[in-house]
Amino acid sequence: MSILEAHNVRIVGSGDQLVVLGHGFGTDQSVWKEVIPHLLDDYRLILYDTMGAGTTNPDYFNFQRYSTLHGYADDLLALLDELEVECCIYIGHSVSGMIGCLASIERPYLFSKIIMISASPRYLNDANYFGGFDQEDLNQLFEAMQSNFKAWVSGFAPLAVGADIESDAVQEFSRTLFNIRPDIAFSVAKTIFQSDLRRILPQVIVPCHILQSNKDLAVPVVVSEYLKHSFGGKTIVEILPTDGHLPQLSSPDVVVPVLMRHIMGSI
């Protein structure tokens, strides 16, 4: 199977400019379903699923390769190479924001800009750094995932989305979480939540647009300011009047016009 098939790569839209969309933990490319229709006429969109997503073949998930985020960044670069992409706008949700940053350090010329939604370089609190979680918080999260994955999803999804369990966005996030094989979900969550990419941020010289929900269980607002002052290139931050870690799913009416403005605009 080709790398494009393995990652369920889809190319849609009719514009000249390329936009690559990377999704976050627990989702797949369907997380962009409310965004895609607004971009089809003006942009060519490359959508793909990161390895381990429920839509990918779990047999292709290499636990060692994906024990760091560099494995995912290598996948992204391999996809762009296969598609002979020379330059693109990259939109990364959550962990894919950082995956795009890592890829841009290797090949800055491939990215005219990176737009990140709900991204964080480190989730653990540290001296002079507030990531939102103590190690005990993460230990409890990991334990819950391992002991009863179904119950964990049912509790985690509404908290992450910032909405009632009956809402469409929570139902959708629950669906994509349930699609993931539990041992893979646990491994991916551990890699993400224990990651620390703060030291590489100054190497990111591509212009970065940081979009962040005003209230996000996983990423405190102060993280966006930390990113702004740590990146090596031009950076802009916009705080969205939204709740939750997946605002493109839960508040598309707010996110879509902001996203389009950042795609078209420069810093």
N, C-alpha and C positions, 0 to 999 in steps of 0.2 A: 504494500500500500504506500502511495506517495505521501509526502509530508503534508500536502494540501488536503488530501483525503483524510488523513489522520486527525487533522485539526478542524475538519468540517468547514474549510474556507469557502466563503461566498463572496462574490463581487457583484454589487448592485449599483444602480444609479448611472447617470449619463453625463456628469460634468467632467471637466478636464483635470480638476485638482483631486488628488487622492487623499482620502481620510481613512485612517486605520482605527478600528474600535476594539479595545481590549477590555474584557469584563473582570469583575472582582470575584472573590472567594464565594463559593456556594451558588454561583450563577453560571450562565453560559451566554452566548451571543444574543439570546432572546431578551436579555435585560435591556437591550436597546430598542425594543419594538415600538416604543412610543416616540422615539427620536428619529428613526430611519425615514419615515414618510416625509419629514420636513427637509431632508437633505438630498433626496433622490434626484431632484431636478438640476441641482447645481454642483453636485459632487459625485465622484465615484467612490463607493464605500467598500472597504475590505473588512469583512467580519470573520472572526475565527474563534474557536474554543480552545482555551488553555488545556494542556494535558492534565487529566484528572477530573475535569468537568464531567457531569453525568452523561453528556452526549458523546464523550470520547470512549474508545475501547479501553477498559481498565487494564487489559493485558499490556498496553503500551506504557503504562505508568511505571517509571523507573524510580523507586524510592530513594536511591542514592543520588541520582541526577537532580531530583526535585527536593533535595534536602536543603538547598539554598535557592534564592531567587535567580541566581545566575543561570540555572538550567532553563528557566522560562524565558529569560532575556535571549539566550542562545537560540531558542525555538523561534522567537519573534524575528531575529535577524535571518534565520534560515528561511522563514516564510517569505520575507521581503526579498531575499536573494532569488528564491524560486520564482517569484512573480516579477523579477527584474525591476523592482521599484527603485527609482533613483532619488526621490524625495517625497515626503508625505507629511500631513498633519496627523499627529498621533493623539488619540483621546483614550486615556486610561482611567478606568474606574477602580478605586480602592487599590489593591495590591498591584494591579496592572499599571497604575501611575508610576510606581517605583520600578516595575519591570521595564517600562519605557525609558526611564531615567538611566538604568543600567545599560540598556541597548544603545542609548544616545552617547554614552561615554565611549563605547567601542567605535561607533560610527556617527559622529555628530552631523555629518553632511546629509544623512538620510532623513533627518527630521527638521522641517522648517519651524515647527513649534510643538510643544507638548502641552496638552490640556489635561489636567488631572482633576478628578472628582473624588472627594473623600479619601485622599491619599495620606499615608503616614510613613515616615522613615523608621519609626520605632513605637511600639505600643506600650512597652514597659516604662514605668516611671524610673527616673534616674536622678542623680544629683543635678540640680539646676535644669531639669527637663521633665515636663509633665506629658506623659504619653497616654494616660487614662487608666492604666491597669497596674496593680501590684502583682508580684509573682504569685501570691496566694490566689488572687482573682483568676489568673490564667490556669493555675493548677486545678481549681474547682471546675473551670470550663472544660479542660481536657478530661478530667475524671467523669464529668457528666456525659461527654461525647462517647466515652468508652463504655460506660455502664449501661446506658440506654439511649441509643442514637435517636430513635423516634421521639422520645420524650424531650430530648435536648432540642431537636429541631422545633418542636411545638412551642417551646419556651423561648428559644433564641430568635426565631423569625420575627415575631411582633416587636421585640425589643430593638432589633437591628433596624427594622423598617420604621419604627416609631409610630406604629398605627395599631388599630384593633385587629385582633386575630381574624375577624371576618372580612377585613378589607381585601380588595383585589390584589394589591401589592404584596401583602403578607401571604396570601394564598399562592401567589406566583413564586415568591422567594422560597416558600416551603416546598413547592413542587420541585424546583431545581436543586434544592438541598437534598431532598429525599432521593433524587436521581443518582446521587454520588454514592459509590460504595463506601460504607462507613469507615473502613480502615484507611482508605485513601483520603477521605474528608479529614480524619484525625491527623494524618501525616501532613497534609497541606496546611491545616489550621496551625499546627505546631510550628512549621517552618515560617509561616507569616507572622504569627504573634510573638515568636522569639527572635525575629530578625532585627538587625540594627544596621541601618544604612546611613547613619548620620555622617560618617567619615567620608563617604563618596560624594556627598552633595555638592561640595565646591567644584567637583570635576564636571558637573552638569552645566554646560555652557549654552545649550539650546534655550531659546526663550520659553519660559514656563508660565502657564496660566493656571492658577490654583482656584478651584471652585469648591466651596465647603459649606455644608449645612450648618445653620446656626445651632442646631441641637443634634448631636450624633453620638450614639452610645459608644462607638468604636474609636472615634477621632475627635478629641476636644478642639475647639476653635483655635486655641493657642498654637496648635501644631502647624496650622497654615501660616502663621506669622513666623514660626521657627523655620519653615521651609523657605519662605520669602527671603529671610536674611542669611540663609545658608547656601543657596544655589549660586553657582559661579557666573551665571548669565542673567539677562534681564528677566525679571519676575513680577507678576501682578497677582493680587489676591482679590477674590470677590466672595463675600459671605452671602449665602443664599438664605432667604427667609423661609427655610424648610426644616422639617424634622426628619431625622433618620439618615442611615448610611447609604441608602439607595434612592436618592431623590429623583433620578431620571425615571424611576419606576413609580414612585409614590406621588411625586409632584411634577409631572411632565409639563404642565401648563406654566410653571415657574422656570423650570430648567431649560426647556427647549429654546426660548428666545434669548436667554443668557448665553447658552452654548453657541448658538448661531452667531451672536455678536462677537464672541471670542474666536470663533473659527475665522470670521471675516476680518477682524481687527488685528492690529499689531500693538506691541508694547512701546 
